[in-house]
Amino acid sequence: MLIAPVAFEVASIMGVQPEPFLMSVAIAASTAFCTPVASPINTLVMGPGNYRFKDYVVIGVPLQIMALAIATLLIPVFLPFY
């Protein structure tokens, strides 16, 4: 991941624990639901499932927003900044 070192450095500059920042990067990297090319699994099931690109967007965007909201609320609870 290219962003993890940046997140770690930002946490260091701010003087807080790096774990919440790194967990945010990990969750953001693993919740790519909006396109079929975001994950090999999505690409593999596209043909046999007869899915279109639009199907990923229709389901993926709300799921992505939900994952963002949940992560934003729960990461500070389980991994406090101080």
C-alpha positions as CSV (number, residue, x, y, z in Angstrom):
1,M,0.0,0.0,0.0
2,L,1.4,3.3,-1.0
3,I,-0.7,5.4,1.4
4,A,0.2,3.6,4.6
5,P,3.5,5.3,5.0
6,V,1.8,8.7,4.4
7,A,-0.8,7.9,7.0
8,F,1.9,6.9,9.5
9,E,3.8,10.1,8.9
10,V,0.7,12.2,9.3
11,A,0.0,10.5,12.6
12,S,3.6,11.1,13.7
13,I,3.4,14.8,12.8
14,M,0.1,15.2,14.7
15,G,1.6,13.4,17.7
16,V,-1.2,10.7,17.9
17,Q,-1.2,7.0,17.6
18,P,-0.8,5.7,14.1
19,E,-3.1,2.7,14.4
20,P,-6.4,4.5,13.6
21,F,-4.8,6.0,10.5
22,L,-3.4,2.7,9.3
23,M,-6.7,0.9,10.0
24,S,-8.5,3.5,8.0
25,V,-6.1,3.0,5.1
26,A,-6.5,-0.8,5.3
27,I,-10.3,-0.6,5.3
28,A,-10.4,1.9,2.5
29,A,-8.2,-0.3,0.4
30,S,-10.3,-3.4,1.0
31,T,-13.7,-1.9,0.5
32,A,-13.6,-1.3,-3.3
33,F,-17.1,-2.3,-4.3
34,C,-18.0,0.3,-7.0
35,T,-16.3,-1.3,-10.0
36,P,-15.7,-4.8,-11.3
37,V,-12.0,-4.1,-11.8
38,A,-11.4,-3.1,-8.1
39,S,-10.9,-6.7,-7.1
40,P,-10.1,-9.9,-8.9
41,I,-13.1,-11.6,-7.3
42,N,-15.4,-9.0,-8.7
43,T,-13.9,-9.5,-12.2
44,L,-14.1,-13.3,-11.9
45,V,-17.8,-13.4,-11.1
46,M,-18.8,-10.7,-13.7
47,G,-18.9,-13.1,-16.7
48,P,-20.5,-16.2,-15.1
49,G,-23.0,-14.0,-13.1
50,N,-23.9,-12.1,-16.2
51,Y,-23.3,-8.8,-14.4
52,R,-22.9,-5.4,-16.0
53,F,-20.7,-2.5,-14.9
54,K,-23.9,-0.7,-13.8
55,D,-24.8,-3.5,-11.4
56,Y,-21.6,-2.9,-9.5
57,V,-22.2,0.8,-9.3
58,V,-25.9,0.5,-8.2
59,I,-25.0,-1.9,-5.3
60,G,-21.4,-0.8,-4.7
61,V,-21.9,3.0,-4.1
62,P,-24.4,2.6,-1.2
63,L,-22.3,-0.2,0.2
64,Q,-19.2,1.9,0.0
65,I,-20.9,4.8,1.8
66,M,-22.1,2.5,4.5
67,A,-18.6,1.0,5.0
68,L,-17.2,4.6,5.2
69,A,-19.8,5.6,7.8
70,I,-19.3,2.6,10.0
71,A,-15.5,2.8,9.8
72,T,-15.6,6.5,10.6
73,L,-17.7,5.8,13.7
74,L,-16.0,2.6,15.0
75,I,-12.3,3.1,14.3
76,P,-11.9,5.8,17.0
77,V,-13.9,3.7,19.4
78,F,-11.7,0.6,19.1
79,L,-8.4,2.4,18.2
80,P,-8.3,5.7,20.1
81,F,-6.0,8.4,18.9
82,Y,-4.4,9.0,22.3
